[in-house]
């Protein structure tokens, strides 16, 4: 254990003097500024419908070598070597095809953060638990006296690094640590792996965007593919996908955690305690009964603890951070009481498996559940769109039969849930239909008896900021 030596010199660098950046949003402009300050000639690509004037004004003050071209002109730009794309750009986009045909390196803002952070980097990925692990680990390291920035310091939704974190990287030194949440969308476009890569779990998600579960898994594997000797992969031993497909991807060491106490070396839950198990025995860190976080966050706590132990954080400091942590917004968060009803917000659960994880934290026959939403996100990605995801939806509905005393459904996602509930063959709880998210929540509160628990667990897509504003207003009016 202890502090490892990380080889930063061997990591990928943007050697090409001319680079392309796709987009004119604030993240793209910040990236253009960052690269221009490092002596790159930057061409910003935009659509014929997009207005690049704000980006022009922002970049004009830089005095660097920056120009603008239409996105459709990429086929005529032959001297560039790297294309930086947004995590929202699908891999089948025509601009990706053109860049690959010309032999360009495909990169991104997240890749730049990993590459240009002067000290150590921790990258956290997984189908669930990324944000919680990133936030908790950043807090642990900060409490232990580390100079650290985390992507969750700047935003929880949308996930991962953006303009603010990229700008903060410039203030770091070689003793600093950057902790970065990385989605599969980010990892599709990286050529750099972090010093320490954490994989929380892997289950079907974003298959419409990636094209298949295998492509989704492959994107996630980029977290570790470029690791060097001296780097570390922190892996969830309990997850068969992680255990079977992420071991040995890079050239570094593997360090496991297990909530089921299945390993002889690593961070485990054993005898009611989070503990470090090694040849020297089982060293207890804290009792599970002391934790204030929702129980389905315990594997995330193990992941964060594994990195902290790897970096030499003292047991007492680690214990204090673990017992204080109560979880993050929108992750089975207790919002308050409205009209005698306890309201729990699990609106991050816009995927059947995530929603199932939250649902399983409550006792049987204890909930009124609100679910539903759109089958396609604003960006065009279809949700619950594969046989694997439909299999997870059936598992969610089977749990719903056990956990819920009544269900309020809305939108097209609600239609799919209602059909799936009927197909399970179990005893259906009463089902109420509502016209939209807000109406569904109010309908559930009105129908529930005092003392009931209301769990808001969408499964399908709902605009995160709209949902958060509504729920904050709802609770603020609870009196």
Buried (B, 14 or more C-beta within 10 A) or exposed (E): EEEBEBBBEEBBEBEBEBBBBBBBBBBBBBBBBBBBEEEBBBBBBBEEEBEBEEBBEBBEEBEBEBEBBEBEEBEEBEEBBBBBBBBBBBBEBEBBEBBEEBEBBBBBBBBBBBBBBBBBBBBBBBBBBBBBBBBBBBBBBBBBEBBBBBBBBBBBBEBBBBBBBBEBBEEBEEEBBBBBBBBBBBBBBBBBBBBBBBBBBBBBBBBBBBBEBEBBBBBBBBBBBBBBEBBBBBBBBBBEBBBEBBEEBBBBBBBBBBBEBEBEEBBBBBEEBBBBBEEEEEEBBBBBEEBEBBEBBBBBBBBBBBBBBBBEBEBEBBBBBBBBBEBBBBBBBEBBBBEEBBBBBBBBBBBBBBBBBBBBBBEEEEBBBBBBBBBBBEEEBBBBBBEBBBBBBBBBBBBBBBBBBBBBBBBBBBBBBBEBBEEBEEEBBEBBBBEEBBEBBBBBBEBBEEEBBBBBBBBBBBBBEEBBEBBEEBBEEBE
